[in-house]
Amino acid sequence: MPKMKTRKSAAKRFSFTGTGKVKYKKQNLRHILTKKSTKRKRNLRHAGILAPENVPVVRKKLLPYG
């Protein structure tokens, strides 16, 4: 059986932690930053953790060897 292909767009957006959780960079921190509060921008800096119900989809279909 041939190898499965990794979805390269997903590989650039998601990464795995050591315990198997999926990390991603939060959105809304690219432009039009003047109207956003400092607190909001500060909280957007940290990586987000994907909800547990979405992890199997990312693991099986998008990043099979991740």
Residue frames relative to the residue before (quaternion, step in Angstrom):
aa qw qx qy qz dx dy dz
M 1.0000 0.0000 0.0000 0.0000 0.00 0.00 0.00
P 0.4453 -0.7122 0.4626 0.2835 3.61 -0.80 0.91
K 0.6141 -0.5449 0.4231 0.3833 3.51 -1.29 0.39
M 0.4546 -0.6480 0.5300 0.3041 3.54 -1.21 0.55
K 0.4083 -0.7003 0.5244 0.2607 3.55 -1.09 0.66
T 0.4096 -0.6766 0.5577 0.2517 3.53 -1.13 0.77
R 0.4036 -0.6633 0.5646 0.2799 3.57 -1.06 0.74
K 0.3443 -0.7973 0.4557 0.1952 3.56 -0.22 1.27
S 0.6066 0.5449 -0.3694 0.4457 3.60 1.07 -0.58
A 0.6560 0.4895 -0.3050 0.4869 3.59 1.06 -0.74
A 0.6243 0.5523 -0.3431 0.4330 3.59 1.01 -0.74
K 0.6656 0.4894 -0.3017 0.4759 3.58 1.10 -0.63
R 0.7255 0.4561 -0.2391 0.4566 3.61 1.13 -0.56
F 0.7880 0.2798 -0.1298 0.5329 3.58 1.04 -0.73
S 0.0090 0.7553 -0.6543 -0.0362 3.54 -1.28 0.51
F 0.4291 -0.7125 0.5037 0.2335 3.55 -1.23 0.50
T 0.3802 -0.6790 0.5738 0.2554 3.53 -1.17 0.65
G 0.6946 -0.4752 0.3340 0.4244 3.56 -1.27 0.11
T 0.7106 0.4398 -0.2600 0.4837 3.58 1.12 -0.60
G 0.6382 -0.5767 0.3174 0.3992 3.61 1.25 0.15
K 0.4808 0.6375 -0.4626 0.3853 3.58 1.22 0.16
V 0.3849 -0.7166 0.5362 0.2255 3.56 -1.23 0.48
K 0.1918 -0.7849 0.5841 0.0775 3.56 -0.78 1.11
Y 0.0226 0.7759 -0.6304 -0.0022 3.56 -1.22 0.55
K 0.4794 -0.6366 0.5105 0.3230 3.56 -1.25 0.39
K 0.4598 -0.7032 0.4737 0.2641 3.55 -0.88 0.97
Q 0.4762 -0.6788 0.4890 0.2709 3.55 -1.18 0.63
N 0.7335 0.4647 -0.3245 0.3752 3.56 -1.42 -0.03
L 0.6253 0.5194 -0.3774 0.4436 3.62 1.01 0.60
R 0.4898 0.6907 -0.4087 0.3406 3.59 1.11 0.60
H 0.8050 -0.0936 0.0926 0.5785 3.60 0.84 -0.85
I 0.7562 0.3048 -0.3015 0.4943 3.55 -1.37 0.29
L 0.2218 0.8230 -0.4908 0.1807 3.56 0.89 0.98
T 0.5523 0.6507 -0.3972 0.3375 3.60 1.17 -0.42
K 0.7104 0.4494 -0.2752 0.4665 3.61 1.01 -0.66
K 0.6084 0.5424 -0.3594 0.4544 3.59 1.25 -0.17
S 0.5046 -0.6717 0.4517 0.3002 3.55 -0.97 0.87
T 0.6334 -0.5398 0.4020 0.3820 3.55 -1.24 0.49
K 0.6367 0.5351 -0.3238 0.4509 3.57 1.01 -0.81
R 0.6562 0.5109 -0.3101 0.4607 3.57 0.97 -0.87
K 0.6702 0.4930 -0.3002 0.4665 3.58 0.94 -0.89
R 0.6341 0.5359 -0.3266 0.4518 3.57 1.02 -0.77
N 0.6859 0.4776 -0.2816 0.4714 3.59 0.96 -0.85
L 0.6429 0.5268 -0.3252 0.4510 3.60 1.14 -0.52
R 0.5406 0.6412 -0.3990 0.3706 3.60 1.22 -0.33
H 0.6941 0.4915 -0.2861 0.4414 3.57 0.96 -0.81
A 0.5675 -0.6111 0.4363 0.3379 3.54 -1.14 0.67
G 0.3538 -0.7139 0.5631 0.2194 3.54 -1.14 0.67
I 0.3214 -0.7089 0.5923 0.2083 3.55 -1.26 0.47
L 0.4457 -0.7115 0.4827 0.2492 3.55 -0.77 1.08
A 0.5658 -0.6066 0.4411 0.3424 3.57 -1.07 0.76
P 0.5950 -0.6260 0.3683 0.3442 3.61 -0.95 0.86
E 0.6545 0.5254 -0.3357 0.4277 3.62 1.01 -0.66
N 0.6830 0.4698 -0.2918 0.4771 3.62 1.21 -0.35
V 0.4956 0.6921 -0.4162 0.3197 3.59 1.22 -0.32
P 0.6608 0.5088 -0.3515 0.4254 3.69 0.79 -0.77
V 0.6165 0.5425 -0.3550 0.4468 3.60 1.03 -0.65
V 0.6715 0.4841 -0.2980 0.4753 3.56 0.91 -0.92
R 0.6804 0.5072 -0.2948 0.4392 3.58 0.89 -0.90
K 0.7535 0.4138 -0.2305 0.4560 3.60 0.79 -0.97
K 0.8169 0.3236 -0.1482 0.4538 3.56 0.68 -1.10
L 0.7655 0.3964 -0.2129 0.4600 3.57 0.88 -0.90
L 0.8075 0.0882 -0.0130 0.5831 3.57 0.90 -0.96
P 0.0883 -0.8584 0.5021 0.0571 3.61 0.49 1.13
Y 0.7641 0.3101 -0.1872 0.5338 3.63 1.09 -0.56
G 0.4074 0.7499 -0.4425 0.2755 3.59 1.24 0.33
